[in-house]
Amino acid sequence: MRHNKSINHLGRQSGHRKALLANLASSLILKKRITTTVAKAKALKSYVEPLITKSKDDSTHSRRVVFSYLKDKAAVAELFRTVAPKVADRPGGYTRVLHTGFRTGDGAEMALIELVDFNEAALASAPKKAKKTTRRSSKKAEAQVETPAETPVQTSEE
């Protein structure tokens, strides 16, 4: 039974598991989308999302903390330069796990994990949010109503 077991050990010793998750997180940050097993994708999601949240505050301390997890300078630089500004207004949920089927060799369930704000296909098809309107009238709206458009004058030709 797995009562009160908070993390998936992925069948590895702790040092191997930390190295595995650090490498997966670095690959995800650099490539924006990777394919792995469902168990590793779920473990990676809980590993990388706090790092992305930490990257929103671009300070030396945040960079050092993130580097202690990732152990890859290029991934840390990419995270703070491109990923963090793009997810700055998002309150969480930076990754998406999509199940893709089963691996042919051993039948393991596979998944695609990606950064949500970097999927151009989904962003292009997403409906644009309409600007919120209020019931109160604004001065701009009143100014536009007061100036009526000119109506063309019809002339009859006989």
JOHU-V42441 format. One record per helix or strand of 2 or more residues. SS is the DSSP state (hx for helix, st for strand). FROM is the first residue (numbers start at 0). TO is the last residue. If there is no record, write none. Layout:
SS&FROM&TO / SS&FROM&TO
//
This chain:
hx&13&30 / st&32&36 / hx&37&54 / hx&59&69 / hx&72&85 / st&94&101 / st&108&114 / hx&115&117 / hx&119&124 / hx&138&145
//
